[in-house]
């Protein structure tokens, strides 16, 4: 049975949502450590110190601050990302002049993923801003940058609207685009290259859960290695703008390099790489299996 474009888009969107949920469930504590270390590198000596201090000061729930917006962000981002990925693959096929059923090369899939990420950025930026602010709220109070913090999603949302209006949710949009577009080229490129390696001439669709987990982990690692300094700048813009006017991407980038050195742009890299492998492995495993299940159900009708 040939599945029409609308049903195919719905399947990709639903599978992306499943992948986004798996990503957050497995990686949230490491993501929290990443944001804390990026925005306040002087407060923590490393990942273990960050985990210990967070547990002592806030308790276990401190690792899951921002989970609700993180779930919304990842479900929304990955739903849009994988839905647009399917459309962008068709656009790439038209550009290179091949049939719509022709398998794309790994490089062509990477380009399609990069195009798709631009659309996902529009839904990701507002939810990620709320997530990052909740994750670093305790440090903002400790540093004296704000007097009273917001402890709930709604209080952060209300604070943004009162201070900056609806457009305030798009602080760090240019940084997010600078991270997503090149980052997802490496993300999908690394994933597809890894799947090609494990397939060894067979169909990629025949791969089991372990190769899919490893391929997803490899793709996630490629993304973060390529764009981590950009993400660090984005986190600072989104968090520190709570305390007042914050410079844009270039201004923040230059300030960090001048006052703290280049290595400050890599604060929190260790928890990010641990999270990247685990969370993105889970993301692609959930995406591929849920998509395969839905496609099989549609074929049976």
C-alpha positions as CSV (number, residue, x, y, z in Angstrom):
1,X,0.0,0.0,0.0
2,X,1.3,3.4,-1.0
3,X,1.0,5.8,2.0
4,X,0.0,9.4,1.1
5,X,2.0,12.4,2.2
6,X,-0.3,13.5,5.0
7,X,-0.3,10.1,6.7
8,X,3.4,9.8,6.2
9,X,3.9,13.2,7.9
10,X,1.7,12.2,10.8
11,X,3.7,9.0,11.2
12,X,7.0,10.9,11.2
13,X,5.6,13.5,13.6
14,X,4.3,10.8,16.1
15,X,7.6,8.8,15.9
16,X,9.5,12.0,16.5
17,X,7.4,12.7,19.6
18,X,8.2,9.2,20.9
19,X,11.9,9.8,20.2
20,X,11.8,13.2,22.0
21,X,10.3,11.7,25.1
22,X,12.9,8.9,25.2
23,X,15.6,11.5,24.8
24,X,14.5,13.6,27.9
25,X,13.8,10.6,30.1
26,X,17.3,9.3,29.7
27,X,19.3,12.5,29.5
28,X,17.7,15.2,31.7
29,X,20.1,15.1,34.7
30,X,23.1,15.5,32.4
31,X,21.4,18.3,30.5
32,X,20.8,20.1,33.8
33,X,24.5,19.8,34.7
34,X,25.4,21.1,31.2
35,X,23.4,24.3,31.6
36,X,24.6,25.0,35.1
37,X,28.3,24.5,34.1
38,X,27.9,26.6,30.9
39,X,26.3,29.6,32.6
40,X,28.3,29.5,35.9
41,X,31.6,27.7,35.2
42,X,33.3,29.3,38.3
43,X,30.8,27.6,40.6
44,X,31.8,24.0,39.7
45,X,35.1,22.2,39.3
46,X,33.6,19.4,37.2
47,X,30.6,17.2,36.6
48,X,31.0,15.3,39.9
49,X,31.2,18.6,41.8
50,X,28.2,19.9,40.0
51,X,26.1,16.7,40.8
52,X,27.2,16.7,44.5
53,X,26.5,20.4,45.1
54,X,23.2,20.3,43.3
55,X,22.1,17.3,45.4
56,X,23.2,19.0,48.7
57,X,21.6,22.3,47.9
58,X,18.4,21.4,46.1
59,X,18.0,17.6,46.5
60,X,17.3,15.0,43.8
61,X,14.6,17.1,42.3
62,X,17.3,19.7,41.3
63,X,18.5,17.3,38.6
64,X,15.0,17.4,37.0
65,X,14.4,21.1,37.1
66,X,13.0,22.1,33.7
67,X,11.8,18.6,32.8
68,X,8.3,19.8,31.8
69,X,9.6,22.4,29.3
70,X,12.3,20.0,28.3
71,X,9.7,17.4,27.4
72,X,7.6,20.0,25.6
73,X,10.7,21.2,23.8
74,X,12.0,17.8,22.7
75,X,8.6,16.4,21.7
76,X,7.8,19.6,19.7
77,X,11.3,19.8,18.2
78,X,11.6,16.2,17.2
79,X,8.0,16.0,16.0
80,X,8.6,19.0,13.7
81,X,12.2,17.9,12.9
82,X,11.3,14.3,11.7
83,X,8.2,15.4,10.0
84,X,10.1,18.1,8.0
85,X,13.0,15.6,7.6
86,X,10.7,13.5,5.4
87,X,9.6,16.5,3.4
88,X,13.2,17.8,3.0
89,X,14.3,14.4,1.8
90,X,11.8,14.7,-1.0
91,X,13.1,18.2,-1.8
92,X,16.7,16.9,-1.9
93,X,15.5,14.1,-4.3
94,X,14.0,16.7,-6.6
95,X,17.1,18.8,-6.5
96,X,19.4,15.9,-7.4
97,X,16.8,14.6,-9.9
98,X,16.0,11.1,-8.6
99,X,12.8,9.2,-8.1
100,X,10.9,9.7,-4.8
101,X,11.6,6.1,-3.8
102,X,15.3,6.3,-4.4
103,X,17.5,5.9,-1.3
104,X,19.5,9.0,-0.6
105,X,23.2,8.9,0.2
106,X,24.4,9.7,3.7
107,X,25.5,13.2,2.6
108,X,22.1,13.9,1.1
109,X,20.3,12.7,4.2
110,X,22.6,15.0,6.3
111,X,21.6,18.0,4.1
112,X,17.9,17.1,4.5
113,X,18.3,17.0,8.3
114,X,20.1,20.4,8.2
115,X,17.2,22.0,6.3
116,X,14.6,20.4,8.6
117,X,16.3,21.8,11.7
118,X,15.6,25.4,10.7
119,X,11.9,24.7,11.0
120,X,12.3,22.9,14.3
121,X,14.2,25.9,15.8
122,X,11.0,28.0,15.7
123,X,9.3,25.6,18.2
124,X,12.4,24.8,20.2
125,X,13.7,28.3,21.1
126,X,10.8,29.4,23.4
127,X,10.6,26.1,25.3
128,X,14.4,25.8,25.7
129,X,14.6,29.3,27.1
130,X,12.1,28.4,29.8
131,X,14.0,25.1,30.5
132,X,17.4,26.7,30.7
133,X,16.1,29.4,33.1
134,X,14.6,26.9,35.4
135,X,17.7,24.8,35.4
136,X,20.0,27.7,36.3
137,X,17.6,29.6,38.6
138,X,19.4,28.5,41.8
139,X,22.7,29.7,40.5
140,X,21.2,33.1,39.5
141,X,20.0,33.6,43.0
142,X,23.3,32.5,44.6
143,X,25.3,34.8,42.4
144,X,23.1,37.8,43.3
145,X,22.0,38.4,39.7
146,X,18.4,38.1,40.7
147,X,16.7,38.6,44.1
148,X,13.9,36.1,43.8
149,X,13.8,33.2,41.5
150,X,10.9,31.5,39.7
151,X,10.4,27.9,40.6
152,X,7.6,26.8,38.3
153,X,7.2,26.8,34.5
154,X,4.2,29.2,34.7
155,X,6.2,31.7,36.9
156,X,9.0,31.8,34.3
157,X,6.6,32.1,31.4
158,X,4.7,34.9,33.2
159,X,8.0,36.7,34.0
160,X,9.1,36.6,30.3
161,X,5.8,38.0,29.1
162,X,5.7,40.8,31.8
163,X,9.3,41.8,31.1
164,X,9.8,41.3,27.3
165,X,6.5,40.4,25.9
166,X,5.9,37.3,23.6
167,X,9.1,38.1,21.6
168,X,11.1,37.6,24.8
169,X,10.7,33.8,24.3
170,X,12.9,34.1,21.2
171,X,16.0,35.5,23.0
172,X,18.8,33.4,21.6
173,X,17.0,32.6,18.4
174,X,20.1,33.4,16.2
175,X,22.3,31.3,18.5
176,X,19.8,28.4,18.3
177,X,19.8,28.6,14.5
178,X,23.6,28.7,14.4
179,X,23.6,25.6,16.5
180,X,20.8,23.6,14.9
181,X,21.5,24.1,11.1
182,X,25.1,22.9,11.0
183,X,24.7,20.7,14.1
184,X,21.9,18.6,12.5
185,X,24.0,18.2,9.4
186,X,26.5,16.3,11.5
187,X,23.7,14.7,13.6
188,X,22.0,13.0,10.6
189,X,25.3,12.6,8.7
190,X,26.9,10.8,11.7
191,X,23.8,8.7,12.3
192,X,23.4,7.6,8.6
193,X,27.2,6.9,8.2
194,X,27.1,4.8,11.4
195,X,24.1,2.8,10.1
196,X,25.8,2.3,6.8
197,X,28.8,0.9,8.7
198,X,26.7,-1.5,10.7
199,X,24.6,-2.6,7.8
200,X,27.7,-3.8,5.8
201,X,25.8,-4.0,2.5
202,X,22.5,-5.1,4.0
203,X,19.4,-2.9,4.2
204,X,19.6,-0.3,7.1
205,X,16.0,-1.2,7.9
206,X,17.2,-4.7,9.1
207,X,19.5,-3.3,11.9
208,X,18.7,-4.4,15.5
209,X,18.4,-2.2,18.6
210,X,22.2,-2.2,19.6
211,X,23.4,-0.9,16.2
212,X,20.6,1.7,16.3
213,X,21.5,2.8,19.8
214,X,25.2,3.1,18.9
215,X,24.4,4.9,15.6
216,X,22.1,7.4,17.4
217,X,24.8,7.9,20.1
218,X,27.4,8.6,17.5
219,X,25.2,11.1,15.6
220,X,24.5,12.9,18.9
221,X,28.2,13.0,19.7
222,X,29.0,14.5,16.3
223,X,26.4,17.2,16.7
224,X,27.7,18.4,20.1
225,X,31.4,18.2,19.3
226,X,30.7,20.4,16.2
227,X,28.6,23.1,17.8
228,X,29.2,23.1,21.6
229,X,30.7,26.7,21.8
230,X,27.6,28.0,20.1
231,X,25.3,26.2,22.5
232,X,27.3,27.7,25.5
233,X,26.8,31.2,24.2
234,X,23.1,30.4,23.6
235,X,22.6,29.2,27.2
236,X,24.3,32.3,28.6
237,X,22.1,34.6,26.5
238,X,18.9,32.8,27.5
239,X,19.7,32.6,31.2
240,X,21.6,35.8,32.0
241,X,19.0,37.9,30.1
242,X,16.8,37.3,33.2
243,X,19.0,39.9,35.1
244,X,18.7,42.6,32.4
245,X,19.7,43.4,28.9
246,X,22.1,40.8,27.5
247,X,24.4,41.2,24.5
248,X,23.6,39.2,21.3
249,X,25.6,36.3,20.0
250,X,28.8,38.1,18.9
251,X,28.8,40.4,21.9
252,X,28.4,37.5,24.4
253,X,30.9,35.3,22.5
254,X,33.6,38.1,22.5
255,X,33.0,38.8,26.2
256,X,33.4,35.2,27.3
257,X,36.6,34.7,25.3
258,X,38.1,38.0,26.6
259,X,37.2,37.6,30.2
260,X,37.3,33.8,30.7
261,X,39.2,32.4,27.8
262,X,38.3,30.0,25.0
263,X,38.0,27.0,27.3
264,X,35.0,28.7,29.1
265,X,33.1,27.9,25.9
266,X,33.6,24.2,26.6
267,X,32.3,24.3,30.2
268,X,30.0,21.4,30.8
269,X,31.2,19.4,27.8
270,X,31.7,16.2,29.7
271,X,28.0,15.8,30.9
272,X,26.9,16.9,27.4
273,X,28.9,14.1,25.8
274,X,27.6,11.5,28.2
275,X,24.0,12.7,27.7
276,X,24.5,13.0,23.9
277,X,25.4,9.3,23.5
278,X,22.7,7.9,25.9
279,X,19.8,10.3,25.0
280,X,20.3,10.3,21.2
281,X,20.8,6.6,21.2
282,X,17.4,6.3,22.9
283,X,15.9,8.9,20.6
284,X,16.7,7.1,17.4
285,X,15.8,3.7,18.8
286,X,12.3,5.0,19.9
287,X,11.9,6.8,16.6
288,X,12.9,4.0,14.3
289,X,10.9,1.3,16.1
290,X,7.7,3.3,16.6
291,X,7.9,4.5,12.9
292,X,8.4,0.9,11.7
293,X,5.5,-0.3,13.9
294,X,3.1,2.4,12.5
295,X,4.2,1.7,8.9
296,X,3.6,-2.0,9.4
297,X,0.1,-1.2,10.8
298,X,-0.7,1.0,7.7
299,X,0.5,-1.7,5.3
300,X,-1.8,-4.2,6.9
301,X,-4.9,-2.2,5.9
